[in-house]
Amino acid sequence: MEDLLTPPFATKVAVLVRDDLEPWQRLNVTAFLVSGVTAANPDLVGLALHGPKNGVDRILKGAHLHH
């Protein structure tokens, strides 16, 4: 039986961005850096959701969100 708490991959992507940037600049820098990583390594995994606010909030409950 698989351990459902262990991810099926052994890699991780972390993005460190200066905190003195405006929020829109931090998001742009993050998107630019991550797009380079994903282009070079298309097997990394991410998550994007779109839906009713209460449904998305329920799914992401407990996740650390970018501020």
N, C-alpha and C positions, 0 to 999 in steps of 0.2 A: 504494500500500500504506500502511495506517495505521501510525503510530508507536505501538506497543503500550505504550511507557513514558509517553506523554503522556495525561493524563486527559482524558476527553471533556467536561470542564466547566472554566470559567475562574474559579470562585469557590472560596472556602475558608472554613471556620469554625474559629475558634480560641477556646478558653475559658480565661481566666486566673482562677484561684481562689486565695484566700489559703492559704498553707501551714500556718497555725497552727490550722486547723480539724481536727476529728477526721475520719478517713477516711470515715465514713458521712455526715458533714456535707458534705464535698467532693463526694461522689457525688450527694447530693441537690441541692446548688447547681448542679452541672453539668447534671443532668437537667432541672432547672427552666429554666435559661437556654437550653439547647439546644432544649427543647420549644417555647419561644417563637420561636426562629429557624426551626425546621422548620414550625411552624404558619403563619408568615408567608411562607415560601419552600419549599413542598413538593417542589420539584425538586432540593434538595440531597441528597447521597448519603451513606449510612453503611453500616456492616457490623455485623451481629450473628450470632453463631454459637452453636449448641447441639449437642452431640454428645459422643462418648467423649473423655475427657481427652487421650489420646495423639493422636487425630485433630485436635482443635482446636489442640493445641500445635504439631503439624506444620504446619498451615495458617498459624498466626500467627508461626511462627519468623522472627525478625529484626525483627518489629514492635516499636515502642516501646510498652510497656504501662504503664497507670496503676498507680502503687503506692499 
